[in-house]
């Protein structure tokens, strides 16, 4: 490996200085170039260090990881210090990159294994395992409060680095699936009645989201007994073996029997309320809560607050995430029943500002059921039809303005610019277009982009009419129809939403 070539500040000054003659008896003092210009031309070279990294071994041996080496450094003043940051990601495009600081030991670029492990968890996944990570390096010259990037603002070094990394063992081993298990009067687990719990973020591994929830139904006769409705939480391994290894009981919080801690030393939990309930657990911090489950959620806005029947509902299959379309007029709330006087009203968390897309068509934010919440608003204060997704466990929502809806498919070569627009009714519940050419696959496209689309399943096929049940599906199955010209209607007035094609 080449030795480092450091050039002193004096030598650098002599190289950069001008040698012009002056007529004045005392020529003006010479000025050194701005540091930024010197550093833009600084010659630094980095090479990848070890490619296969077992962070468990490094951690056990209390050693830092040699991720790269500085092989050359020229045009670097001695009164500045060099620092190097490591940027890592799970792909070569660095789409979800995170940056960590390194330390320099001579010409070796070193990283603490715990810090590298945390960066992998941030950029890729918290699940322990073997990962290919992509890395590139950013170099800086530092003096006092000055920090200048070597090579310019877009300069990266050793940018083709790929490492095969075994991450650290988890602080707590988690399983992929957990079950809500009723317990009988004798304390026996009723595995025959066990309910598999849903990850509250969908198809996400347990290390990236350790929250699970499931809807249960508790009968009044069970809830009012002295013992109440009793239950425990079992991991997949216990359910498979039909044993009690790893099974968790409940220790209720003081003054709040509907929340508490989970643990294998605790007795079964007891529920003394009845009806449709949602049990939520976090297996990383061993906590649980019990709350009422909502069959639907109602976005209420403008006059819909006085006419509940006009509010299009949000629907759910897991009592965690609710989706659907609704008509909104700038300001809205999300209610657990079809009027604003219900027991639970979701609003915008006032401490976390909603994020609006650049095109002002989409918005994400955080919900709160506390009285301190502020009214939700539409992106750009627009009026019209919106696609809404709300997660009541994660307290998150998405809002997408359906400014236009169009028919797109093989008949127009899936060309967004030539898709046939549908015309909305006054209440936005039905959208129609006449004499549309359809030939095979098609779907309903929103806003001339691929963010929102409606497709689904055919449910009726008569001589002159085709009917489809549709929902929003990101990359879902397309609708299919024989070639022909059709009058098309999209109806949002009931769930499932319906697309009807009438042959001309």
N, C-alpha and C positions, 0 to 999 in steps of 0.2 A: 504494500500500500504506500502511496506517496506520502511523504511527510508534509505537514502543513507549512505553507509559505506566508508568514506574517510580515508585512512591510510597515516600517515605523511611520509615525506621523510626519517626522522630519523628512524622510525620504519621499513620502507622498507629496509633501509640500514642494520639495525641490522639483519633482517630476512635473507637477501641474503649473508651476510658476511661469510667468511670461519673461522674456529676455529683451524687451524692446528698449531702445535708447530714448532719452528725454532731453529736451533743450534746456529745461529749467535747472537751476543749480541743485535743487532738492527735488528729485522726482517723487511722484506720489507713491505711497506705500502700496505694495502688491496685496491683492485680496485672494484668499483661498476660495475655491469653488464651494457652492452650497453642499452640505453633506449629502442631501438627497441625490444630487447628480453624480457624486462620487460613488454612492452605494448602488445606484442603478447599474453602474458598470462593474461593480465588484464581481470578482470571479470566485464563486463558491461552487464546489461540487460535493454532492452527497451520494453515497452508495448504500443500497439496502444491506442491513445486517443479517442476522440469522433468519431464515425463512420459516422454519418449523419451531413453534414456541409452545411449550407446555407450561402454562402459568402456574399450575399446581406445583410443579417441580421448583420453579423459581421462588414461589412463595415459601415452600418448605425449607429451602436453602437460604432464605432471606437475601436474595439477590435481585438486583434490577435487571431489566431486559435490554440487551444491546440491539436496538432496532435499526440503527443506521450508523454510518461513519462519515465524517467530514474528510474528504480526500484531498481537497485543495481549497485554499482561501487566499486570494490576492487582492490588492488595492483596499486593504482594510486598516484604517488608522488604529494605532495602538491605544489611544485614549477612549476607544469604544469597546464594548464587550459584545460577544456573539451569543445569540440565543436562537433556539430552534423549536418550533411547534410542529406537532404531528397531527395531521388530519386523517381520520379513518372513516370508512363507510363499508357497506355490504355489497357494493357494486362499483364498476369502473366509472360510472357517471357521477358518483358521489352525491346521490340524490338525497340521502339523509345523513349527511356527514356531521361529525362532531370533532372538535379540536382540543388537544391536550398539550400541556407544556412538557418539555423534556429537560433533562439535565445533561451537561457536557462533562465527560471525564476524559480530558485530553481531547482526542479527536473522535471519541465514541459518544454517540447519541443514545442516552439511556432513559428508560421509562420504568417507573414502579409498576409491578404486576397488578396491584390492586387498582391503580389508576387506569391502566390499559383495560383491565376487565370491566371497570365501570364505563369506559368509553364504548366498548363493544355492546354492553347492555343498553346504552343510550342510542347507539347508531343502528344496531341490528336486533338484538333480543336479549332478554334477561335469562332465557332458558340456558342452562349449562350444556356444553357440548363442544364439538369441533367445528370451527368456522373458517372460511376463507375471507380474510379482510383485505381491503385495498387501502393503501396509504400513500400520502405524499407529504412533503415537508415545506414549511415556510420558515425562512431565515430572517433574522432581524439584527440590526446594529443598535446598541443601547448605550446611552450616556445620560445620567441624571434622569430627567423626565422626557428625554427624547428617545423615540423608538422609530427606526426607519426600516422599511422592508427591503431586503436585498433583491436586486433585479427588477424592482418595480411592483406595482400593486397586484399583478396577475402572475407573479413568478412562483413556480413550484419546483421542487427538487426531488430527485428519485421518485418521480411521479408514477413509474410503472411497478412500484413495489406491491407484491402480494404475499401475505403471510398465512400460514396454516396454524391456527391458534386453538389450543385446548384451553377453555376458560376455567376459572376457579370453581371448586365445588360450592354448591349453594349453602347459605347459612342454615337453611331449613329445606328438607326434601319435600316437595309437593307432588301430588298425583294429578293426573289429567282429568279425572272425573270424581265428583262427590255426589252423595245421595242423601236425601231427606228420608229418614226411616222412623215410622211410628213405633212407639214402645207400648206394650200392653200393660195391664194392671199388675202383672207379676214381674215387670222389668225386662221382659224379653223383647229383643229386636224383631220387628215384623218385616223381614226382608221381602216377603211376598207383596207387600204394599209400598215398597220403597219407590221414591220418585227421583229420577235423575235430575240434577240441577243444571241450569243453563249458565254458561259463562256470560256475564253481563255485557261483554263487548262482542259477543258472537263467536266466530271461529278464531279464537286467540288462545295461545298456550297459557297455561296457568301461571307461569313465572312473569309473563308480561301483563297479565290481569288476573289476580287471585280472587276476584269476586264472583260469586255464583248466586243465583236466585231461582226460586221455584214457587209457583202458585199452588196453594193447598186449599181445601175446603174443610172447615171445622163446623161440625153440627152443634146446634145449641145444647143438645143433651150431653155432649162430651165436654163442652166448655164450662158448663155451670157446676160440674161435679167438683168435689173438694180437690181431687187430684188434677183435674183439668185434662186437656189433650196433651199427651206426653210424646216426646220425640228426641232423636239424636241425629248426628251427622256421621255418615260412614264414607271412607274413601273407597275407590273402586276395588282395591285389593281385599278389603274386608267383605264387601258384597260378593265378590267372586268366591272367596273362601267360606262365606257364611259364618264368620267368627267376629270377635270383638276387638281385634288388633287394630289400633289406630282410630277406633270409634270415639267421637267427641261428644261429651255432654255439655250442659249449659250452666253458667253461673250468672244469674241476672244482676244487672246493675242496681245499686241501692236506689229505691224509689222509682225504678222503671223496669218492670218485669218483662217488657217487650224488647229489651236489648241487653247485651252483656258479653261475656267472654266464653269461648269454647275451650274445652280441655278434656283430656282422657280421664282425669280424676274427678270430674263433675258428674252429678246425677243428670237424668233426663230433663230437658226443658219442659215447662208447663205453660200452656196457652189457655187463657180464660176468656177470650173473646171469640166470637164465631162469625162465620161468613167466608167469603173468598179472601184469603190472606196471602201476602207475599213474604216469604222467608228469604232473607239475604244474608250471606256469610262472606267473610274474608278469611281465607285459610292461611294467609301470610301473617296476619296480626291476630288471628284466632278471635274474631268478633262475630256477632250476629245481631240482626234486628228483625222484628216482625211488624208488618204494617198491613193495611188493607190493600187489596189488589183492585185495580180499576179495570172494568170491562172495556171502557173506551175513554178517550180524552176528547174534549170539545174546545177547539180554538174559537174564542168569542171576540168579535170585533165589530165596532159600530153598532148598527141596528140589530145584529144577531144576538146581542145581549138581551134584548127584549123579546126576540122571537127565536127561541131555542131550536125550533124545527128547521130554521134556515141555516144552522151551523153544520157544515160538513164535518163528520167525526173522524178521529184518528183510530185506527184499529191495531190490534196486537194478537200475536200467537203465543207469546211467552210472558206477557205482563211486565216486561222490562222495556222493550222498544215498541213505540207506537208510530205508525206511519199513515199518511193519507193526504188528500188535497183539501183545501179549504179556501174560502173567499175571505180576504183580509183587507181592511181599510186603514192602513198606516199604523194604528195602535191596536194591540191585541193582548189577550191573556189566554192561558191554557187551563181549563177547568176539569175537575174530576166528575162533573155532572153538567147537564146542558143549560146551566145558568150561572151567573156570577156570584151567587150566594151559596155555592157548594162548600163542603168542609175543607177542600184542598184547592188552592189556586196557585198555579205556577206562574212566576214572573221572571224578569231578568235579574240576575244577581247584580246588585249595584256596585260591587267591588271589582267585577271583571267585565271589561268592555267587550261588547260583541265585535266580531271581526267580519267585515264586509268585503266581498270580492271586488276586484278592480272594475268589472263590468256592471257592478251594482245589481246583480241578479241573484246572488247567493249570500248567505249570512250564517255564521255559527256563533253559538254563545252558551252561557251557563245559566241554568235555571235555579230558582230557589222557591220554596214554599213558605218562606218566612214573610212576615208582614213588612219587612224592610225592602222587599223587592220592588222594582220599578216596572212599569208597563213595558211589554215587549214592543218593538217597532219593526216595521218591514224595511228591507234595504232600500235606501233612497226615498223612504216615505211613499212607496208606491201602493196603488190599489189594484186588486185583481185576484187571480187564482194562484195559489202557492202549493208546492209540495213541501210537507213538513215531516220531519223525523225527530222524535223526542225519546230520550232514554231517561226514565224516571229514577233509575238506580244511580247511574253516572251523573245525573242532573245536567245532561247536555242536549242541545237541540241543533238541528239544521233547518234552514229555510231557503227554498228555491222558488223564485218568481217564474211562473209559467207565462212568459210574455207572449210567446207564440207556440202553437202546436201544429205539426205538419206530418203528412204521410210520406214516408221515405222507404225505398226498397229496391229490389232488382229491376223494377220497371223504369226507374230513373238512374240506375247504376249507383245507388246509394249516394247521390250527389246532394249535399246539403243545400246548395244554392237553387236547385230546381225542385226541391220537395214541395208538395202541394199543401198550402196552409189551410187549416180548418178555421171556421168562423165561429166565435163563441156566442152563446145566447146571452141575454141581458144579465142573467144571474150567474153566468160562467159554468153552469152545471152540465150543459151539453155543447158539443163542438161538432160542426158539420162541414162537409164539402161534397160537391156534386160532380158526377161524371169523372171520377178519378181512375186513371189507368193503373191496374194492379196486375202483376205477373209473378206469382210465386211468393218469395219471402218479402215481408214488409213489417214496419213497426211505426209507432207514433213517436215522433221526435220533438223535443222541446228546445226552443230558443236557437235553432240552427246550430246546435253543438251536440256533443255526445255525453254530456253530464247526466241528463235525465232522459229516459225513454220508457215507453209503455209497450209491453208485449205480454204474452201469456198463452192461454190454452183455448182451442176451439171447443165450443160446447153445443153448437147446433149447425146443421147443414141441410137446408132445404133447397128446393129448386131455384129459388130467387133470393135467398137470404142466408148469410153466414153470420154467426154470432160467436164472439170470443170474450172470455173473462180475462181481464188484464190487470196488471199492477205495475208499479215501477220496478224495473229489473235492470241492473247494471250489467250489460252483456248477457241478458237472459235470452230464452228461446224466442225466435222471431215468430210472428204470425204468418200463416201461409194461406193463399187463396189462388184458385185457378185464374188464368189470364182472362181479363175482361175489364169493363168499365163499371164502376160502382158508385152509388151514393153512400157516403161513409158518415156514421154518427158515433161519437165517443160520448158516453153518458157517465157522469160522475155522481149522479144523485143517490146511488146505493152501492153497497159493497157486496160482491166484487164489482169493480167498474167494468163496463161493457162496451165493446166495439161491435157495431153492426154494419155489415156490407149488404146493400141491396143492389142486385144486378140490374143494369140498365137494359 
